[in-house]
């Protein structure tokens, strides 16, 4: 049984975090391959994160924030205004 509930709101949040990931990756001058290598995942997984297709777990978000040298909350910047 799958207990994961996907709602339009949660999909919006996943896409927002993915967009922020793509922006921050570009600011840091990292390719998807470089970020994937740092995280120990495939570049296709990074693509899925950026598209919001695959959710980023809290622990993975923490790892990404360390690679990007930003606070984990940075990925949520601007989200709350969009949800209102």
Secondary structure as UniProt FT lines:
FT   HELIX           8..27
FT   TURN            28..29
FT   HELIX           32..39
FT   HELIX           43..51
FT   HELIX           58..68
FT   HELIX           72..76
FT   TURN            77..78
FT   HELIX           79..83
//
